[in-house]
Amino acid sequence: MVTRVDRRVALGRLGGLVEQIHELRIGDPTRGCPTREVVLVSSGAIGLGAERLGLAKRPVTALDKRACAAAGQGALIAMYDELFRRMGHRVAQVLPTESDFHPREHHVGLIGTLERLIGFGAIPVINENDVMSDQFAEDGRIFEDNDRLAALVATGIGADALVLLSDVSGVLTGPPGTPGAERISVYHGESVQIGAISPGGRGGIAAKMAAAQVAARGGVHTVIASGFDGDVLRKVFRGDDVGTVFPAGEAMSRRRSWMAFATAPQGTVTVNEGARQAMVDRKASLLPAGVVSVSGAFAAGAVVRIVCGREFARGTVAVNADDARQMVGQSGRNKALVHRDNMVILDGEAP
């Protein structure tokens, strides 16, 4: 979206996007269009940095990517600042890393900062801090791309809608260009064949689908649509049949949303089927009698995954890992290992 195939800035495309965001911000009372608050999540720093540093091709090594991000991040925000300023808007740069999500207090601070910026009338422009992030690690990631980051921000601030822009028209029934591949208007969990990742991308349509499902499960109406359509935001917010819609589920509280999607569990608690049914069907707390095993090293208050065949819930534990292992299988009037008020059900289906 930000750069063309030759890695130069796609100014025409970005200018059109900024103009559409401007229209969303000011609204149009004559057509019943309300004013809207907007947060923009944008990649592009590495690509812009590579061009500025004179690299002949996109960087491959982690250090080169970080160096390009450092060179390109200033250019990225300067570009948005100039475009939005011409429309009469202020922007504010926000560069989160995963450390802004792991501890609950850091996540609260990040979301609070975004809300304060919105309250000041600014448009936050968010991009993962690729200079300092662990995006090149393989395991334990909260977000591996800006699509997932956008979903976490959307659920964190309680957004009404999230639009993920792609290089295709939406989710297709097959790889783009294959005979019979059709756009899915509303996604209900269909199995689809995924094509190759576009040059310069990280996760392609699969990453966008995963992010859209996170946002929708968190109560945010989400659309995947083509960023090459010059009227895409106008069409989405007009209600046109464009892109692929992921209908919003029941909204979670911010704390439950954070537990479910925006932090990495520190351990695993395996439970029996009876405990799973009690938690899912009767909204019960997790008692030691239903626990089969405990793994990991964690402190009291840490988030753990709760497993019965597969992960179906998360919650904050009342005791540390050693004490939890001592409580495994104990019956009687023991205190809950995970109280129902500190728990979120991810998947209520039996394994």
C-alpha positions, 0 to 999 in steps of 0.5 A: 500500500505505502510503496509501489513495486519499485519501492518508491512511495505510492503518493497517489494511492496514499493521498486518496486514502488520506482524503477518504479518512478526512471524509470519515473524520468530518462526516456529512450530516446531509447524508446522515454520515456521522463524524468518526474517530480514526486510528491508522496502522501503517507499514512501510518503514522498512521499504522506505528505509531500504530506498533511502539507504540505497539498497538494491533489494529488500533487506533479508537479515534482521540487522538490515531490516532494523537499520532500514526501519530506523532510516524509514520510520521518520520518512513514513510519519513525515509523509503522513504528517504532510498529507493529513496537515493539508487536510487540516488534521494532526497526526501522532506517531505511536511505535509499540513493541510486544513489551507494550502488551505483555504486562497488563499495566503496559497495555492499559498505558498504551490504550490510554495514550491512544484514547488521549490522543483521540481526545485531543483530536489527533489521528494516531499513526501506528507502526510496530517499532521494527528497530526494537521489536522481536518480530524476527523471532519464531516463537511466542509472538503476540503479533507478527505483523501490522494486521494482528497489531491493528486487530489488537488495537481495535479490540483494545480501544473498543473500535466499531469497525476495522478495515484491513486493506489488501492487494486483493478484493477480499477473501477468495475461494481460491488463490487469486487468478485461478479459475473459479476463485470468487470473493466471499462477501461474508466469512463464516469459517469457510475453508479457502486456499491461500495464494502466495504472499505478495512481495514485501509482505509478511503474512498475506491474506492468511495473516489478514484473515487471522487478524480479522477473526481476532477483531471479530471475536473481540466485538469489532466489525471487520472488513478485508478489502482492496487497498487499490480501490480508490474509493474503498473506505467510502464503499465500506462505510456506505455499506456497499458489497465490497471486500469480505466482512467478518461479523462482530461477535459479542464484545469482551471486556478490555481485560478479557480481550487482553487475556484472550489476544494481547498477551502471551500465557506463561504456563499451561493448566490441563483439566479434565472434561468435567472441569471443562464442561463446568467452566463452559456451560455453568461459567464455573471457576476452575477448582483444583479437583478438575486439574490434571497437570500444570506446566511452566514457571509462573507467578501468582496473577500470571495468565495461563492457557487452560487446555482439555485436548486443546486450548479452550480458555485463558485466565489469571492464576491465584497461586504460583506454579509450584503451589499450583502443582501441589493443588492438582487433583485436590478435592474439598473446599479449596480456593479456585485456581482460576476464578471465573471473573479472571477467565475468558472462554476462547472455544466452548466446543468439545475437543 
